[in-house]
Amino acid sequence: MSCPGFGELNIPSSRAFWDDCDEDEFENITPAEKLELKFEAEWADSKTPFESDLLVVIEGSQISHFGTSVLAKDTKRVCSIPAKSSSLHWNPENKQLLAILEDDLTMSGEVTELLLPFAKVAKKVVTLTLKAKVEFKSEEIQLYSDDIAIVRGVGATEKGITELEAPNFIAGVAAGVATWRDQQELPISSFVIYTDKIPLDSTAAQPVLKLLQSVGVACTSSYIPPRKDSSYLYM
């Protein structure tokens, strides 16, 4: 018994494709907007990337409040980054530059290009990616069921940090910056933390703060999350 059409590949002709399109459709296409850093007034006249002793790139979902609360204290906001509520901050006392990035893979390539000039002149770079614990893949996942967080390094040499194992991986701006630094044979330390609470609360923030402090990142020792609106539940 034969099967008509089985295995047959039908490719539409290019003529049919173009015949179905109106010429004015291409004339009305709006060019994609070029992404750029929006500098604060203080930095508007000097947009040249400045050298930092340490560039910290922290990326994750709903990370803005945590980043500005524990890392951006005593810093000056340099500019906003075109990825949701992302921003760049500068601490003149310890020459620490901080990029707080809301996870947005749709523009990670363009945003990486915007931050590379700062990554090129930084003496040291640390990247940290925050993910939900359910994203961590392991044949022995039951061993981590009671852990608040799972901490892994990507090519990191810090003592006590386990290397991130396949099939887990990181993406986004943090991965882009880290890859560029590694290819240029410049100092880079990359980490990923799988946490059971996003956005972070006071307890879930502790492993993150501990890691940051251990690699020399200036930050507070505790985190108080923003107060939530009433849930309208009454006892």
N, C-alpha and C positions, 0 to 999 in steps of 0.2 A: 504493500500500500504506500503510495507516495504522499508526501506532504507538500502541497504547492506553496512556494515561497519560503520554505524552511531553509535557513542559511543564506537567503538572498539579501544583498546589501543594496538598498535604494538610496542613492545620493541625489538630493535635489540639484538641479542645474543652477549655476550662478545667474543665468539669464532670468530664470523664474524668480529668484530672490530679488534681483534688482527691479524686475517688472512690478513687484508688489510694493515697492517703496516709492514714495513721492520725493521728488528732488528737494522740495522745500523743507522736508523733515531734517535734513542734514544742515540746512542753513540756520535752523532755530535751536541747534544744540548749544547750550551754554558751556563755555570752557570751565573745567574744574577749578575751584578756588584754591590758590596756592596757600598752603599752611605757613604760618609764621608765628614766632614768639611775640607776645604783646607785652613790651617792657613797661614797667612803672615809670612815672615821670622822672624819678631820681636817676634812672638809668637810660632815659630816652636818648640822650646825646652821646652815650658811650655804649655801643652794642658789641664791642670787640670782646670775645670770650676771654675771661681772666683766669689766671692760673690758680688752682686750689691745691692745698695739701691733701685733701680727701674729697672725692665726689661720691655721694651716696645716692643710689638710684633705688627707690622702694616702690614696688608696683603691685597692685592688687585691687580687688573689688571693694568699694566703699572704704578706701584707705585714707582719704583726705583728712578727716578729723584726727585720726591717730597720728598721722605724719606731722601735721601742724602743731599738735599738742605736745608730743614727746621729743620730736626732732627739731622743729623749727623755732623753739624757744630762743629768745635773744638773737633772732636772725632778721634779716631784711628781705622782704619779698622782692625778687628781681623781675620776674615776669610770670605771666600765665602761659601755660602750655596747652596747645589746641587738642586736648583729649579730655572732655568732660571738665571736671573741676581740678585739673592738674596744675602744678605750679613749681617754680624754681626759687630757692631761698639761699641766702648767703650769710654766713656767720663770719664777720671780719676778725673776731678775736682768735679763733682757732683755724681760720681759713678753710672752713668746711662748707662745701656746696651741696645742697640737697635738692633732689628732683623727686617730687611726690606725684606719682602717676596712677590715675584711675585706669583700671584694666580696660583697654579698648583696642582689640586686635585689628580693627578695620583701618586704623591710621598709624599703626605701630612703626611701619617702615618710614613714613614721612617724619614722624616725631623723632625717631632715632637719628635721622639725618640732621634735624635741628639741634639735637643735643651733642652730636659727635664733636663739634668744635670745642665744647667744654671738656669732653672726655679726652681729647687729644692732648690738652695741656695740663690735665690733672696728674699730680704725682702718684696718687693711688686711687683706685676705684673699687667700691664695694656695691654689689647689686643684691637686692633681696626681693624675691617674688613670693607673694602670699597666695595660697590656694586653699580651697575647701578640702578637708580631710578625705572626703568621699572620692576625690580625684586621684588619690594615691593608689597605685596598683602594686600588689605584691602577692606572691603565693602563700606568704605567711602573714596575711593581713590581720588575722586574729590576734597576733602578738601585740598589735598596736591599738586594740579596741579600747583600752583604758587610758591611753595617752592623750593629753590635751593637745599636743602637737607632735608632728614628725618633722625633724630637722635634717636636711640633706645639703650637701655641697656639690657644686658642679666644677670640677677641676680645682677645688679648694684644697689647701695644704694645712689648714688649721687642725690642731690636735683635737681628737674626739669627735670630729665631724665625719659622718658616713657619706660616701660618694653616692650621688643619685643614681639609682639603678634603672635599667630599661624594664618596661617600656615607658617609664616616666620621662618627661622632658619639660623644659620651660620654653616659653615663647615671649613675644612682645618686645617692648623697648629694652627691658633689662637684658634679655638674651641678645639683642642686637648690639648694644653697647659692649657687653662682655665678649662677644665674638670678635668685634673689631679690635678691642684691646689685646685679646689673646693672639690674633693674627699679627699684630704689630709687636708682639713680644713685650708688652707693657704690663706692669703689675695689675692683677685683677683677682678679686675674690667674689665668687658668686654663690648664692645660697637660695634655697627654696624651703619654705615652711608650710606644711599642710596642717591647718588648724581646724578644730571642730566648731569654731564660732566665728562667723563672718556676718556683720562687722565685728571686730574684736571687742571683747568686754575686758574687764579688769583682770580676770583670771587667764583668759586666752592670750592676753598681751604679754604676760610674764616671760614665756619662752622666747618671744620676739625681742623683748628688751634685753634679756640675758645674752642672746646671740649678738645683738648690736654692740653691747658694751664689751663683749669678749674680743671683738675685732677692732676696737678703738673708735667706735662711732659715739660722738657726744649725744647723749639723750637722757631723759629723766628716768628715775628708777621705778615709776609707777604710771599707770594710765587710768584716767577717769573718763569713761565714755559719755557722750552727750545725753542729757536727760530726754527720755522719750515722752511723747504726748500721751495723755491718758488713754488707756485701752477701753475705758468706759465699762470696766468690770467692777462690780461692787461685792463686797463680802457681806 
